[in-house]
Structure formats: C-alpha cells, structure tokens
C-alpha cells in the first residue's frame, strides 16, 4: 500500500476515535459521513434503490432511519487501497 495512503488511513482512524463514535455500533448518515470523511449527501445519493453509483456499505433500517454498522464502515475503510476494487 502506498505510504501516503497508509498515513491518511491512520489519521482517519484517529479522527474516528476522536469523534466519540468509535464505541457506538450504529451510526446515522451524518455520523457515518463524518466518520469516513464524506459528505452526507454522497451517502444519501448512494443508498437509494435506483442510485447510479451505489454506496458500497449497506445500511440497516431501524425505526424508519437508515443507520450504518460501524464495523461495516471500518471494513470498507480498511479495504481501501488493497487493490480489491472497493
């Protein structure tokens, strides 16, 4: 993996811990976006049934809200740059 990418991923992991969501299992769209460094709009655009560019992490619907499992977001981030197409 590229050294610059490793540095960025390490910094992102530290930021996720600082956000205080590292010990929560489910995150809202806004929290998930902040957690992985994206805009909430980017995620919203990718979770619709007819999304042109589907968001690679599946959400769960709880009480009418779309939530993301933190471990799924972590797996997605950890897989970036690994050459598997994610």
Gaussian input, Z-matrix of N, CA and C with variables (Angstrom, degrees):
# hf/3-21g

backbone

0 1
 N
 C     1     B1
 C     2     B2     1     A1
 N     3     B3     2     A2     1     D1
 C     4     B4     3     A3     2     D2
 C     5     B5     4     A4     3     D3
 N     6     B6     5     A5     4     D4
 C     7     B7     6     A6     5     D5
 C     8     B8     7     A7     6     D6
 N     9     B9     8     A8     7     D7
 C    10    B10     9     A9     8     D8
 C    11    B11    10    A10     9     D9
 N    12    B12    11    A11    10    D10
 C    13    B13    12    A12    11    D11
 C    14    B14    13    A13    12    D12
 N    15    B15    14    A14    13    D13
 C    16    B16    15    A15    14    D14
 C    17    B17    16    A16    15    D15
 N    18    B18    17    A17    16    D16
 C    19    B19    18    A18    17    D17
 C    20    B20    19    A19    18    D18
 N    21    B21    20    A20    19    D19
 C    22    B22    21    A21    20    D20
 C    23    B23    22    A22    21    D21
 N    24    B24    23    A23    22    D22
 C    25    B25    24    A24    23    D23
 C    26    B26    25    A25    24    D24
 N    27    B27    26    A26    25    D25
 C    28    B28    27    A27    26    D26
 C    29    B29    28    A28    27    D27
 N    30    B30    29    A29    28    D28
 C    31    B31    30    A30    29    D29
 C    32    B32    31    A31    30    D30
 N    33    B33    32    A32    31    D31
 C    34    B34    33    A33    32    D32
 C    35    B35    34    A34    33    D33
 N    36    B36    35    A35    34    D34
 C    37    B37    36    A36    35    D35
 C    38    B38    37    A37    36    D36
 N    39    B39    38    A38    37    D37
 C    40    B40    39    A39    38    D38
 C    41    B41    40    A40    39    D39
 N    42    B42    41    A41    40    D40
 C    43    B43    42    A42    41    D41
 C    44    B44    43    A43    42    D42
 N    45    B45    44    A44    43    D43
 C    46    B46    45    A45    44    D44
 C    47    B47    46    A46    45    D45
 N    48    B48    47    A47    46    D46
 C    49    B49    48    A48    47    D47
 C    50    B50    49    A49    48    D48
 N    51    B51    50    A50    49    D49
 C    52    B52    51    A51    50    D50
 C    53    B53    52    A52    51    D51
 N    54    B54    53    A53    52    D52
 C    55    B55    54    A54    53    D53
 C    56    B56    55    A55    54    D54
 N    57    B57    56    A56    55    D55
 C    58    B58    57    A57    56    D56
 C    59    B59    58    A58    57    D57
 N    60    B60    59    A59    58    D58
 C    61    B61    60    A60    59    D59
 C    62    B62    61    A61    60    D60
 N    63    B63    62    A62    61    D61
 C    64    B64    63    A63    62    D62
 C    65    B65    64    A64    63    D63
 N    66    B66    65    A65    64    D64
 C    67    B67    66    A66    65    D65
 C    68    B68    67    A67    66    D66
 N    69    B69    68    A68    67    D67
 C    70    B70    69    A69    68    D68
 C    71    B71    70    A70    69    D69
 N    72    B72    71    A71    70    D70
 C    73    B73    72    A72    71    D71
 C    74    B74    73    A73    72    D72
 N    75    B75    74    A74    73    D73
 C    76    B76    75    A75    74    D74
 C    77    B77    76    A76    75    D75
 N    78    B78    77    A77    76    D76
 C    79    B79    78    A78    77    D77
 C    80    B80    79    A79    78    D78
 N    81    B81    80    A80    79    D79
 C    82    B82    81    A81    80    D80
 C    83    B83    82    A82    81    D81
 N    84    B84    83    A83    82    D82
 C    85    B85    84    A84    83    D83
 C    86    B86    85    A85    84    D84
 N    87    B87    86    A86    85    D85
 C    88    B88    87    A87    86    D86
 C    89    B89    88    A88    87    D87
 N    90    B90    89    A89    88    D88
 C    91    B91    90    A90    89    D89
 C    92    B92    91    A91    90    D90
 N    93    B93    92    A92    91    D91
 C    94    B94    93    A93    92    D92
 C    95    B95    94    A94    93    D93
 N    96    B96    95    A95    94    D94
 C    97    B97    96    A96    95    D95
 C    98    B98    97    A97    96    D96
 N    99    B99    98    A98    97    D97
 C   100   B100    99    A99    98    D98
 C   101   B101   100   A100    99    D99
 N   102   B102   101   A101   100   D100
 C   103   B103   102   A102   101   D101
 C   104   B104   103   A103   102   D102
 N   105   B105   104   A104   103   D103
 C   106   B106   105   A105   104   D104
 C   107   B107   106   A106   105   D105
 N   108   B108   107   A107   106   D106
 C   109   B109   108   A108   107   D107
 C   110   B110   109   A109   108   D108
 N   111   B111   110   A110   109   D109
 C   112   B112   111   A111   110   D110
 C   113   B113   112   A112   111   D111
 N   114   B114   113   A113   112   D112
 C   115   B115   114   A114   113   D113
 C   116   B116   115   A115   114   D114
 N   117   B117   116   A116   115   D115
 C   118   B118   117   A117   116   D116
 C   119   B119   118   A118   117   D117
 N   120   B120   119   A119   118   D118
 C   121   B121   120   A120   119   D119
 C   122   B122   121   A121   120   D120
 N   123   B123   122   A122   121   D121
 C   124   B124   123   A123   122   D122
 C   125   B125   124   A124   123   D123
 N   126   B126   125   A125   124   D124
 C   127   B127   126   A126   125   D125
 C   128   B128   127   A127   126   D126
 N   129   B129   128   A128   127   D127
 C   130   B130   129   A129   128   D128
 C   131   B131   130   A130   129   D129
 N   132   B132   131   A131   130   D130
 C   133   B133   132   A132   131   D131
 C   134   B134   133   A133   132   D132
 N   135   B135   134   A134   133   D133
 C   136   B136   135   A135   134   D134
 C   137   B137   136   A136   135   D135
 N   138   B138   137   A137   136   D136
 C   139   B139   138   A138   137   D137
 C   140   B140   139   A139   138   D138
 N   141   B141   140   A140   139   D139
 C   142   B142   141   A141   140   D140
 C   143   B143   142   A142   141   D141
 N   144   B144   143   A143   142   D142
 C   145   B145   144   A144   143   D143
 C   146   B146   145   A145   144   D144
 N   147   B147   146   A146   145   D145
 C   148   B148   147   A147   146   D146
 C   149   B149   148   A148   147   D147
 N   150   B150   149   A149   148   D148
 C   151   B151   150   A150   149   D149
 C   152   B152   151   A151   150   D150
 N   153   B153   152   A152   151   D151
 C   154   B154   153   A153   152   D152
 C   155   B155   154   A154   153   D153
 N   156   B156   155   A155   154   D154
 C   157   B157   156   A156   155   D155
 C   158   B158   157   A157   156   D156
 N   159   B159   158   A158   157   D157
 C   160   B160   159   A159   158   D158
 C   161   B161   160   A160   159   D159
 N   162   B162   161   A161   160   D160
 C   163   B163   162   A162   161   D161
 C   164   B164   163   A163   162   D162
 N   165   B165   164   A164   163   D163
 C   166   B166   165   A165   164   D164
 C   167   B167   166   A166   165   D165
 N   168   B168   167   A167   166   D166
 C   169   B169   168   A168   167   D167
 C   170   B170   169   A169   168   D168
 N   171   B171   170   A170   169   D169
 C   172   B172   171   A171   170   D170
 C   173   B173   172   A172   171   D171
 N   174   B174   173   A173   172   D172
 C   175   B175   174   A174   173   D173
 C   176   B176   175   A175   174   D174
 N   177   B177   176   A176   175   D175
 C   178   B178   177   A177   176   D176
 C   179   B179   178   A178   177   D177
 N   180   B180   179   A179   178   D178
 C   181   B181   180   A180   179   D179
 C   182   B182   181   A181   180   D180
 N   183   B183   182   A182   181   D181
 C   184   B184   183   A183   182   D182
 C   185   B185   184   A184   183   D183
 N   186   B186   185   A185   184   D184
 C   187   B187   186   A186   185   D185
 C   188   B188   187   A187   186   D186
 N   189   B189   188   A188   187   D187
 C   190   B190   189   A189   188   D188
 C   191   B191   190   A190   189   D189
 N   192   B192   191   A191   190   D190
 C   193   B193   192   A192   191   D191
 C   194   B194   193   A193   192   D192
 N   195   B195   194   A194   193   D193
 C   196   B196   195   A195   194   D194
 C   197   B197   196   A196   195   D195
 N   198   B198   197   A197   196   D196
 C   199   B199   198   A198   197   D197
 C   200   B200   199   A199   198   D198
 N   201   B201   200   A200   199   D199
 C   202   B202   201   A201   200   D200
 C   203   B203   202   A202   201   D201
 N   204   B204   203   A203   202   D202
 C   205   B205   204   A204   203   D203
 C   206   B206   205   A205   204   D204
 N   207   B207   206   A206   205   D205
 C   208   B208   207   A207   206   D206
 C   209   B209   208   A208   207   D207
 N   210   B210   209   A209   208   D208
 C   211   B211   210   A210   209   D209
 C   212   B212   211   A211   210   D210
 N   213   B213   212   A212   211   D211
 C   214   B214   213   A213   212   D212
 C   215   B215   214   A214   213   D213
 N   216   B216   215   A215   214   D214
 C   217   B217   216   A216   215   D215
 C   218   B218   217   A217   216   D216
 N   219   B219   218   A218   217   D217
 C   220   B220   219   A219   218   D218
 C   221   B221   220   A220   219   D219
 N   222   B222   221   A221   220   D220
 C   223   B223   222   A222   221   D221
 C   224   B224   223   A223   222   D222
 N   225   B225   224   A224   223   D223
 C   226   B226   225   A225   224   D224
 C   227   B227   226   A226   225   D225
 N   228   B228   227   A227   226   D226
 C   229   B229   228   A228   227   D227
 C   230   B230   229   A229   228   D228
 N   231   B231   230   A230   229   D229
 C   232   B232   231   A231   230   D230
 C   233   B233   232   A232   231   D231
 N   234   B234   233   A233   232   D232
 C   235   B235   234   A234   233   D233
 C   236   B236   235   A235   234   D234
 N   237   B237   236   A236   235   D235
 C   238   B238   237   A237   236   D236
 C   239   B239   238   A238   237   D237
 N   240   B240   239   A239   238   D238
 C   241   B241   240   A240   239   D239
 C   242   B242   241   A241   240   D240
 N   243   B243   242   A242   241   D241
 C   244   B244   243   A243   242   D242
 C   245   B245   244   A244   243   D243
 N   246   B246   245   A245   244   D244
 C   247   B247   246   A246   245   D245
 C   248   B248   247   A247   246   D246
 N   249   B249   248   A248   247   D247
 C   250   B250   249   A249   248   D248
 C   251   B251   250   A250   249   D249
 N   252   B252   251   A251   250   D250
 C   253   B253   252   A252   251   D251
 C   254   B254   253   A253   252   D252
 N   255   B255   254   A254   253   D253
 C   256   B256   255   A255   254   D254
 C   257   B257   256   A256   255   D255

   B1=1.4615
   B2=1.5239
   B3=1.2876
   B4=1.4477
   B5=1.5306
   B6=1.3377
   B7=1.4672
   B8=1.5261
   B9=1.3590
   B10=1.4677
   B11=1.5289
   B12=1.3232
   B13=1.4585
   B14=1.5259
   B15=1.3048
   B16=1.4662
   B17=1.5242
   B18=1.3202
   B19=1.4594
   B20=1.5229
   B21=1.3215
   B22=1.4665
   B23=1.5214
   B24=1.3447
   B25=1.4610
   B26=1.5221
   B27=1.3275
   B28=1.4629
   B29=1.5227
   B30=1.3379
   B31=1.4599
   B32=1.5204
   B33=1.3282
   B34=1.4581
   B35=1.5213
   B36=1.3343
   B37=1.4599
   B38=1.5248
   B39=1.3249
   B40=1.4601
   B41=1.5131
   B42=1.3272
   B43=1.4621
   B44=1.5188
   B45=1.3283
   B46=1.4683
   B47=1.5214
   B48=1.3174
   B49=1.4670
   B50=1.5208
   B51=1.3392
   B52=1.4619
   B53=1.5198
   B54=1.3097
   B55=1.4637
   B56=1.5243
   B57=1.3103
   B58=1.4557
   B59=1.5122
   B60=1.3203
   B61=1.4559
   B62=1.5240
   B63=1.3075
   B64=1.4644
   B65=1.5238
   B66=1.3232
   B67=1.4667
   B68=1.5284
   B69=1.3408
   B70=1.4633
   B71=1.5112
   B72=1.3084
   B73=1.4622
   B74=1.5151
   B75=1.3381
   B76=1.4600
   B77=1.5208
   B78=1.3384
   B79=1.4563
   B80=1.5191
   B81=1.3284
   B82=1.4581
   B83=1.5271
   B84=1.3092
   B85=1.4607
   B86=1.5311
   B87=1.3161
   B88=1.4602
   B89=1.5248
   B90=1.3335
   B91=1.4677
   B92=1.5267
   B93=1.3297
   B94=1.4638
   B95=1.5264
   B96=1.3235
   B97=1.4676
   B98=1.5255
   B99=1.3046
   B100=1.4599
   B101=1.5233
   B102=1.3094
   B103=1.4617
   B104=1.5243
   B105=1.3312
   B106=1.4610
   B107=1.5288
   B108=1.3269
   B109=1.4579
   B110=1.5110
   B111=1.3183
   B112=1.4597
   B113=1.5172
   B114=1.3084
   B115=1.4517
   B116=1.5315
   B117=1.3369
   B118=1.4655
   B119=1.5307
   B120=1.3234
   B121=1.4703
   B122=1.5304
   B123=1.3186
   B124=1.4649
   B125=1.5267
   B126=1.3238
   B127=1.4631
   B128=1.5216
   B129=1.3382
   B130=1.4716
   B131=1.5289
   B132=1.3245
   B133=1.4633
   B134=1.5277
   B135=1.3137
   B136=1.4542
   B137=1.5123
   B138=1.3423
   B139=1.4661
   B140=1.5224
   B141=1.3056
   B142=1.4620
   B143=1.5202
   B144=1.3140
   B145=1.4690
   B146=1.5179
   B147=1.3078
   B148=1.4562
   B149=1.5124
   B150=1.3238
   B151=1.4658
   B152=1.5232
   B153=1.3192
   B154=1.4610
   B155=1.5185
   B156=1.3212
   B157=1.4636
   B158=1.5301
   B159=1.3352
   B160=1.4611
   B161=1.5245
   B162=1.3148
   B163=1.4643
   B164=1.5198
   B165=1.3393
   B166=1.4681
   B167=1.5278
   B168=1.3222
   B169=1.4629
   B170=1.5207
   B171=1.3120
   B172=1.4637
   B173=1.5231
   B174=1.3178
   B175=1.4581
   B176=1.5257
   B177=1.3190
   B178=1.4574
   B179=1.5247
   B180=1.3133
   B181=1.4581
   B182=1.5185
   B183=1.3296
   B184=1.4615
   B185=1.5222
   B186=1.3218
   B187=1.4623
   B188=1.5142
   B189=1.3199
   B190=1.4499
   B191=1.5174
   B192=1.3299
   B193=1.4663
   B194=1.5196
   B195=1.3113
   B196=1.4625
   B197=1.5215
   B198=1.3143
   B199=1.4594
   B200=1.5229
   B201=1.3156
   B202=1.4534
   B203=1.5149
   B204=1.3183
   B205=1.4639
   B206=1.5261
   B207=1.3061
   B208=1.4529
   B209=1.5205
   B210=1.3340
   B211=1.4693
   B212=1.5294
   B213=1.3462
   B214=1.4665
   B215=1.5306
   B216=1.3351
   B217=1.4653
   B218=1.5235
   B219=1.3365
   B220=1.4690
   B221=1.5262
   B222=1.3229
   B223=1.4667
   B224=1.5177
   B225=1.3230
   B226=1.4598
   B227=1.5269
   B228=1.3272
   B229=1.4669
   B230=1.5244
   B231=1.3203
   B232=1.4657
   B233=1.5263
   B234=1.3304
   B235=1.4495
   B236=1.5229
   B237=1.3389
   B238=1.4569
   B239=1.5249
   B240=1.2927
   B241=1.4509
   B242=1.5121
   B243=1.3358
   B244=1.4652
   B245=1.5193
   B246=1.3215
   B247=1.4622
   B248=1.5101
   B249=1.3492
   B250=1.4581
   B251=1.5255
   B252=1.3303
   B253=1.4571
   B254=1.5049
   B255=1.3135
   B256=1.4635
   B257=1.4952
   A1=108.21
   A2=116.34
   A3=123.76
   A4=110.02
   A5=117.27
   A6=122.00
   A7=111.53
   A8=116.78
   A9=119.89
   A10=110.56
   A11=116.74
   A12=120.52
   A13=110.23
   A14=117.38
   A15=120.78
   A16=110.23
   A17=116.61
   A18=120.98
   A19=110.58
   A20=116.22
   A21=120.62
   A22=110.62
   A23=117.49
   A24=120.69
   A25=111.08
   A26=117.64
   A27=120.87
   A28=110.56
   A29=116.60
   A30=120.50
   A31=111.43
   A32=117.04
   A33=121.44
   A34=110.66
   A35=117.17
   A36=120.49
   A37=110.57
   A38=116.94
   A39=120.65
   A40=112.14
   A41=116.80
   A42=120.84
   A43=111.26
   A44=116.45
   A45=120.29
   A46=109.98
   A47=116.72
   A48=120.24
   A49=110.41
   A50=116.59
   A51=120.31
   A52=112.06
   A53=117.43
   A54=120.60
   A55=112.56
   A56=116.68
   A57=119.49
   A58=113.88
   A59=117.49
   A60=119.70
   A61=110.85
   A62=116.59
   A63=120.53
   A64=112.55
   A65=118.09
   A66=119.55
   A67=112.65
   A68=117.70
   A69=120.89
   A70=108.88
   A71=116.65
   A72=120.85
   A73=113.71
   A74=117.32
   A75=121.29
   A76=109.87
   A77=115.46
   A78=121.21
   A79=110.05
   A80=116.30
   A81=121.31
   A82=109.04
   A83=116.80
   A84=120.93
   A85=110.21
   A86=116.70
   A87=120.61
   A88=110.96
   A89=116.60
   A90=120.48
   A91=111.31
   A92=116.24
   A93=120.37
   A94=110.47
   A95=116.37
   A96=120.30
   A97=110.69
   A98=116.60
   A99=120.54
   A100=110.34
   A101=116.26
   A102=122.98
   A103=112.20
   A104=116.63
   A105=118.68
   A106=112.94
   A107=117.33
   A108=120.84
   A109=115.35
   A110=117.13
   A111=121.84
   A112=110.11
   A113=115.27
   A114=121.30
   A115=108.84
   A116=117.94
   A117=119.45
   A118=111.65
   A119=117.02
   A120=120.96
   A121=110.78
   A122=117.21
   A123=121.24
   A124=110.02
   A125=115.97
   A126=119.79
   A127=110.20
   A128=117.02
   A129=120.18
   A130=111.47
   A131=116.48
   A132=120.34
   A133=111.35
   A134=117.79
   A135=121.16
   A136=115.69
   A137=118.32
   A138=118.38
   A139=113.42
   A140=117.46
   A141=120.18
   A142=111.20
   A143=116.23
   A144=121.65
   A145=111.90
   A146=118.35
   A147=120.93
   A148=113.33
   A149=117.25
   A150=121.05
   A151=111.07
   A152=115.78
   A153=120.73
   A154=111.09
   A155=116.45
   A156=121.86
   A157=107.57
   A158=117.95
   A159=121.17
   A160=113.04
   A161=115.38
   A162=120.73
   A163=107.92
   A164=118.25
   A165=121.05
   A166=115.80
   A167=118.13
   A168=120.74
   A169=108.06
   A170=116.73
   A171=121.37
   A172=110.77
   A173=115.00
   A174=120.72
   A175=109.27
   A176=115.35
   A177=121.49
   A178=106.91
   A179=116.43
   A180=120.63
   A181=108.31
   A182=115.78
   A183=122.00
   A184=107.57
   A185=116.25
   A186=120.29
   A187=113.06
   A188=117.83
   A189=121.29
   A190=114.33
   A191=117.25
   A192=121.18
   A193=109.85
   A194=115.96
   A195=121.75
   A196=107.98
   A197=115.94
   A198=121.80
   A199=109.38
   A200=115.64
   A201=121.89
   A202=109.80
   A203=115.23
   A204=120.15
   A205=108.22
   A206=115.98
   A207=120.98
   A208=111.48
   A209=116.76
   A210=119.46
   A211=111.61
   A212=117.65
   A213=120.31
   A214=110.77
   A215=116.04
   A216=120.05
   A217=110.36
   A218=116.34
   A219=120.55
   A220=110.78
   A221=117.14
   A222=121.05
   A223=110.69
   A224=116.25
   A225=120.41
   A226=110.06
   A227=117.32
   A228=121.61
   A229=110.62
   A230=116.84
   A231=120.48
   A232=111.62
   A233=116.81
   A234=120.80
   A235=115.06
   A236=117.13
   A237=120.54
   A238=109.38
   A239=115.58
   A240=120.20
   A241=114.83
   A242=116.74
   A243=119.44
   A244=112.00
   A245=117.18
   A246=121.04
   A247=114.09
   A248=118.40
   A249=120.58
   A250=112.96
   A251=116.95
   A252=119.77
   A253=114.66
   A254=121.21
   A255=123.21
   A256=111.37
   D1=142.11
   D2=178.79
   D3=-57.56
   D4=137.07
   D5=-178.55
   D6=-60.78
   D7=-38.33
   D8=178.85
   D9=-63.99
   D10=-41.17
   D11=179.37
   D12=-66.01
   D13=-39.68
   D14=177.88
   D15=-61.20
   D16=-42.08
   D17=179.14
   D18=-63.34
   D19=-44.95
   D20=-179.98
   D21=-62.50
   D22=-44.55
   D23=-179.77
   D24=-64.54
   D25=-37.76
   D26=177.97
   D27=-64.98
   D28=-43.41
   D29=177.65
   D30=-63.96
   D31=-40.32
   D32=178.50
   D33=-62.34
   D34=-41.03
   D35=178.21
   D36=-61.70
   D37=-42.27
   D38=177.50
   D39=-62.79
   D40=-40.87
   D41=178.20
   D42=-64.24
   D43=-39.82
   D44=178.75
   D45=-60.09
   D46=-41.71
   D47=179.98
   D48=-67.07
   D49=-38.73
   D50=-179.95
   D51=-66.34
   D52=-28.06
   D53=-178.97
   D54=-67.47
   D55=-15.95
   D56=179.71
   D57=80.79
   D58=11.37
   D59=179.11
   D60=-103.30
   D61=0.19
   D62=-175.95
   D63=-62.22
   D64=-24.81
   D65=-179.43
   D66=-102.91
   D67=3.85
   D68=175.66
   D69=-94.54
   D70=140.55
   D71=-176.97
   D72=-84.46
   D73=-34.21
   D74=-178.35
   D75=-119.51
   D76=135.73
   D77=-178.41
   D78=-123.46
   D79=144.11
   D80=174.88
   D81=-69.47
   D82=171.98
   D83=177.74
   D84=-58.80
   D85=-44.65
   D86=-179.01
   D87=-63.82
   D88=-44.70
   D89=179.03
   D90=-65.07
   D91=-41.85
   D92=179.16
   D93=-63.00
   D94=-41.59
   D95=179.50
   D96=-61.69
   D97=-46.55
   D98=178.42
   D99=-64.00
   D100=-41.36
   D101=-177.75
   D102=-58.77
   D103=-38.35
   D104=-178.06
   D105=-108.24
   D106=4.11
   D107=173.30
   D108=80.33
   D109=34.50
   D110=177.31
   D111=-120.61
   D112=169.61
   D113=174.13
   D114=-80.80
   D115=141.77
   D116=175.18
   D117=-56.67
   D118=-33.56
   D119=179.63
   D120=-63.15
   D121=-38.18
   D122=178.54
   D123=-59.48
   D124=-43.22
   D125=179.91
   D126=-69.36
   D127=-46.59
   D128=-179.70
   D129=-58.02
   D130=-41.32
   D131=179.96
   D132=-64.76
   D133=-25.46
   D134=-176.44
   D135=-95.30
   D136=-5.29
   D137=-176.59
   D138=-102.46
   D139=-3.35
   D140=178.22
   D141=-73.49
   D142=155.93
   D143=-178.05
   D144=-59.60
   D145=-35.73
   D146=-177.73
   D147=-103.97
   D148=25.97
   D149=-176.98
   D150=-61.07
   D151=129.41
   D152=178.81
   D153=-65.96
   D154=-34.77
   D155=179.41
   D156=-129.30
   D157=86.88
   D158=-175.27
   D159=-60.03
   D160=140.15
   D161=176.17
   D162=-69.74
   D163=131.96
   D164=-171.78
   D165=-71.80
   D166=-8.79
   D167=179.38
   D168=-108.21
   D169=124.82
   D170=-179.45
   D171=-75.11
   D172=141.81
   D173=176.36
   D174=-99.66
   D175=165.27
   D176=173.93
   D177=-118.79
   D178=148.21
   D179=179.42
   D180=-102.05
   D181=120.10
   D182=-179.71
   D183=-129.57
   D184=115.86
   D185=178.76
   D186=57.87
   D187=35.12
   D188=178.99
   D189=83.67
   D190=-0.38
   D191=-179.93
   D192=-108.48
   D193=145.14
   D194=174.73
   D195=-89.70
   D196=123.62
   D197=-179.98
   D198=-127.15
   D199=155.89
   D200=179.09
   D201=-118.77
   D202=137.54
   D203=175.26
   D204=-73.66
   D205=128.97
   D206=-178.70
   D207=-57.96
   D208=-40.33
   D209=-178.64
   D210=-65.97
   D211=-30.48
   D212=175.78
   D213=-68.60
   D214=-39.87
   D215=176.94
   D216=-65.49
   D217=-41.50
   D218=177.85
   D219=-60.74
   D220=-43.61
   D221=179.58
   D222=-62.86
   D223=-40.79
   D224=178.66
   D225=-62.02
   D226=-47.99
   D227=179.73
   D228=-62.58
   D229=-44.20
   D230=-178.46
   D231=-64.55
   D232=-27.54
   D233=-179.50
   D234=-83.67
   D235=-10.32
   D236=179.17
   D237=-64.85
   D238=135.72
   D239=176.93
   D240=79.65
   D241=3.63
   D242=-178.67
   D243=-86.88
   D244=-2.14
   D245=177.33
   D246=83.17
   D247=11.82
   D248=-178.97
   D249=-94.83
   D250=6.73
   D251=175.58
   D252=91.85
   D253=-3.24
   D254=178.54
   D255=-79.66

